[in-house]
Amino acid sequence: MSNVKKVDEETIVTIIASAGEANGMLQQAYMEAVEGNYEAVEELLKKADEVLVKVHEVQTDLIQCEAGGDRVEMGLLMVHAQDHLMNAMLSKQLITNMIEMQKTINQLKK
């Protein structure tokens, strides 16, 4: 019989807030790319990545718990948190590509 791990609200809020923070940095990085501020772009991408790595570690701990035989309780708030994290990770992929395209656009405009 497996144990059921209840995810505390602090963990859920950490996932949501961190994903939102990273997503905001990614959006700002794109806006900086539009303006040609590539140093700011790199700094924002680095900070966003650091936040995503930390929050992904929280998610990985939960996955390892379940893989170890314990069941992780999945309430609506936890599903909401996972949605935020997935969206931030997808944003990172898309915005990184958009920044590279924006660099080309900026060069062509010169």
Beta strands, then each sheet from edge to edge (+ up, - down):
strand 1: 4-5
strand 2: 71-72
sheet 1: 1+ 2+
end
